[in-house]
Amino acid sequence: MSTTSLPAPDHSPRLRAALLAADFTADGLLELLGAPAYAALARSETVPALRATRGDTPLETLVRLFLLQRPVPRERAEAALPLEAALKDGWVVQDGARIAAAVDVRPYGGPEGQDWFIVSDLGCSVGGASGASGHGEGVVLGVGGASTTLAGLTVRTPVGSALDVGTGSGIQALHAAQHATRVTATDLNPRALGFTRLTLALSGAPAAELREGSLFEPVGDETYDLIVSNPPFVISPGARLTYRDGGMGGDDLCRTLVQQTGDRLNEGGYAHFLANWQHVEGEEWQERLRSWVPRGCDAWIVQREVQDVTQYAELWLRDSGDHHSDPQAYAARYDAWLDEFEARGTKAVGFGWISLRKSGAAQPSIVVEEWPHSVEQPLGESVRAHFERQDYLRARDDAALLADHFVLAAEVVQEQVGLPGAEDPEHVVLRQNRGMRRATKVDTVGAGFAGVCDGSLSAGRILDAIAQLMGEDPVLLRDRTPQSIRLLVEEGFIEPAPVPAPGSAPGSAPDPSPR
């Protein structure tokens, strides 16, 4: 593995101590720059941050040096850094009387308030990948929206082993190191493994086992409790840029990654991916994705966005800076993308999340849905709860379901929709204010049922009471309602509750069922 152009991690504890002493942290940046300038950085706009760092404090020096990539006078660098150690290890370089950064170092706040640092190639952290092609095909990007999305999706239960496939600058490995005894990180690009080592060292995290190679090649038949990957999922003609182009035709890289994961997951283990997939003429995209799910795994696949082929090509041509190139060269590359899509019958490209859980179930749960609406990150707990609900529903027939007790999930509200002044609403909506933030229409029975779910009565007894109030046949109501209850459970509006012990307070609630 050749990483000769990268810094050495030898003095990273001293460098980390200096960064923290200067408050070069996510919170420190926000306080120094202010919200508008801080947000502008994510859009690759540096002028507001430059204006906010015209002083000579160590924090301002570090922002200019590592985030804005502006050389600083040597005396200012000496006041902010253990300069000789930073020069020796290669974090910075000297040009006359000025010091310049050799790598991009970006403060990143961990989920429990940790102060971490993501190390990447210069110019490839702020604002993501815009124009990254100028750094060569082996460029390693820093933190982007995709990275943080995947980190937020991942189930964060303690595990013995975790694998980060296509680690990049190491953000997923960094998260995994907080709850996995052993972390392995792989990448086809040896520079990426070098940057992962730096990210972990500068963040004060345990070192990971780093292995070079494509997909699961470097780990052979080894298995893991957690697998995560933000792969080079872009569907493109060829493999010009390692950080984004998978080098396989169409969406074959994502399909291969997902299908091969089943053999690498331990029983009960989770896997999480970001992916792109083709929408092909004459084929339902949902069925295409169902065919990817490996045997023995439950799956939850969420399509977050769809772009037609022209939008998609333009997005990634801009991402690589091709729109700044010679117009004829740009047109030729655009043509090549459209030729590729036409040859494959691709009419659009979907983007989303794929989560797997190794259940070994004879009848696996495979949920494929489209959800372009806003969600509340982190979603890891919502993902874990989704699969637990699938286990629960799979194990219960209608009779068992009606014998169980339920409670309304936290922060679910009811909305009544209708004309002003109308005696009755046109319809009732249950809405979640957390997690996926789903909303579902319910009828009078569904609204009444959800409203009294406090764990004190079984579902069947609640339905009997509703039947009495509405003058309906309780047997018919019991027959037609379980499917609605299953949907409310599956989507997280109500949750199974333990059956109360005899004589406990909840069990003392009056029985509203007919005598």
Disulfide bonds with the S-S distance in Angstrom:
none
